[in-house]
Amino acid sequence: MAVASMEKDAINTEDDVHFNNSFGDSGLISPDKEDISRILTVPFSGRIRGGMRPGKKIIIMGIIDPEPDSFDISLTCGNSEEKDYEELTDVALQLRARFTERQFLRNAQVSGKWSEEEAPISYFPFIPDQPFRIEIHCEHQRFRIFVDGHQLFDFYHKVKSLPAINMIRIVGSLQITKLG
């Protein structure tokens, strides 16, 4: 029985450390536990090696804070060294979890302009003080977003150059336990 080939790309922190993805791909270097806790500190910023492309996925595992307010996960284009990156950088996908309103929103910014924030979904998947797993699957036309194995929504690409989407940023009321 043939085993499907596993994703070989990883997310690199600014220190250019390679993470194991959720499948434990042995082709990547795994930092020790002390490095992981330092590296996965929120706010987090890391490089997506090779940028995005159809078939690639990003997995974020973590725990929601006990008394959360919100958190954002952004896939962006460009160099994180830019001082005003929020003004200069295209945001291909911004996922925003708002606990007070129980909303999980999505948006994009292209050439300095934010698109209209897409409507909330009826199901809010996050629970305070509980673990979660978010998967962002990149397809030709869209991102598919899964939380804890359930497909929540699709987000059609506003940034058309997928390889240019080369950074991930995570901020807010959560802890990251694994990223790949």
C-alpha positions in Angstrom: 0.0 0.0 0.0 1.6 3.3 -1.1 1.8 6.1 1.4 0.8 9.5 0.1 3.6 12.0 0.0 3.6 14.4 2.9 3.9 18.2 2.7 7.6 19.0 2.8 7.2 22.8 3.3 7.4 24.4 6.7 6.9 27.7 8.4 10.1 29.4 9.5 10.3 31.9 12.3 12.4 35.0 11.8 15.3 32.9 13.2 14.8 30.6 10.2 14.1 27.5 12.4 12.2 24.7 10.7 9.1 23.1 12.3 7.8 19.6 12.0 4.4 19.7 10.4 1.5 17.9 12.0 2.5 14.7 10.2 6.0 14.7 11.8 7.8 15.0 8.4 11.3 13.7 9.3 12.8 15.9 6.5 12.5 18.9 8.7 14.6 19.9 11.8 12.6 19.9 15.0 13.7 22.4 17.7 13.8 21.2 21.3 11.0 22.0 23.7 12.6 25.2 25.1 13.0 26.6 21.6 9.4 25.7 20.7 8.0 27.7 23.6 10.2 30.7 22.8 9.5 30.4 19.0 5.7 30.0 19.3 5.2 32.9 21.6 2.2 35.1 20.6 2.4 37.6 18.9 4.0 35.3 16.4 5.5 36.1 13.0 7.0 33.5 10.7 8.0 32.9 7.1 6.1 30.4 4.9 9.0 28.7 2.9 8.3 28.9 -0.8 5.0 30.9 -0.3 1.6 29.4 -0.9 0.5 27.2 -3.8 -2.4 24.9 -4.6 -2.2 21.8 -2.4 -0.3 23.4 0.4 -1.8 23.7 3.9 -1.0 25.4 7.1 -2.0 23.9 10.4 -2.2 25.9 13.6 -2.8 24.1 16.9 -3.1 25.8 20.2 -5.2 26.6 23.2 -7.6 29.5 23.6 -6.9 31.7 26.6 -9.3 31.2 29.7 -10.8 34.7 29.2 -10.3 35.4 25.5 -11.1 38.7 23.7 -10.1 37.9 20.2 -7.3 36.6 18.0 -6.2 37.2 14.4 -4.3 34.9 12.0 -3.0 36.6 8.9 -1.3 35.3 5.7 0.6 38.2 4.2 3.0 39.1 1.4 6.4 40.6 1.8 9.2 41.2 4.2 8.4 41.4 7.9 11.4 43.7 8.3 9.3 46.6 6.9 8.5 48.9 9.8 4.9 49.7 8.7 4.1 46.3 7.2 0.4 46.7 7.9 0.3 49.6 5.5 2.8 48.2 3.0 1.9 44.6 2.9 -0.9 42.7 1.1 -2.9 40.5 3.5 -4.1 37.5 1.5 -6.2 36.2 4.3 -7.0 37.5 7.8 -9.1 35.3 10.1 -10.5 37.1 13.0 -12.1 35.3 16.0 -14.2 37.7 18.2 -15.4 36.0 21.4 -17.9 38.7 22.6 -19.8 38.6 19.3 -19.0 34.9 18.8 -17.9 35.6 15.2 -15.2 34.1 13.0 -14.6 36.7 10.2 -12.4 36.8 7.2 -11.0 39.6 5.1 -8.1 40.6 2.8 -6.1 43.8 2.0 -4.8 44.4 -1.5 -2.8 47.5 -2.5 -3.6 49.2 0.9 -7.4 48.6 0.6 -9.3 46.2 2.8 -12.1 44.2 1.1 -15.5 44.0 2.6 -15.3 41.7 5.7 -17.1 38.5 4.8 -20.2 37.7 6.8 -19.9 35.6 10.0 -20.9 32.0 10.0 -23.6 30.5 12.2 -21.3 28.2 14.1 -18.5 29.6 16.4 -16.0 26.8 16.9 -13.8 28.2 19.7 -14.2 27.6 23.5 -12.2 29.4 26.2 -9.4 27.4 27.8 -9.8 24.6 25.2 -7.5 23.3 22.4 -8.2 23.9 18.7 -6.8 22.9 15.3 -7.1 25.3 12.4 -6.2 24.1 8.9 -5.9 26.5 6.0 -5.9 24.6 2.7 -4.8 26.5 -0.4 -6.5 25.6 -3.6 -6.3 27.2 -7.1 -9.3 29.6 -6.5 -9.6 29.8 -2.8 -8.5 29.0 0.7 -10.6 26.3 2.6 -10.7 26.8 6.3 -11.2 23.9 8.7 -11.5 24.0 12.5 -11.2 20.8 14.5 -11.9 18.8 11.3 -15.0 20.7 10.2 -15.0 22.8 7.0 -16.2 26.2 8.1 -15.9 28.3 4.9 -14.1 29.1 1.7 -12.3 32.4 1.1 -11.7 33.2 -2.6 -8.2 34.6 -3.4 -7.9 38.4 -3.5 -4.1 38.2 -3.8 -3.6 36.3 -7.1 0.1 35.6 -6.8 0.1 32.7 -4.4 3.9 32.3 -4.1 4.0 35.9 -2.8 2.0 34.9 0.2 5.0 34.1 2.4 4.4 35.2 6.0 2.0 34.2 8.8 1.2 36.4 11.7 -0.8 35.3 14.8 -1.9 37.7 17.6 -4.4 37.7 20.4 -5.9 35.5 23.1 -4.4 32.1 22.4 -1.3 30.0 22.8 0.3 28.2 19.9 1.3 24.6 20.6 2.2 23.4 17.1 2.6 25.0 13.7 3.3 23.4 10.4 
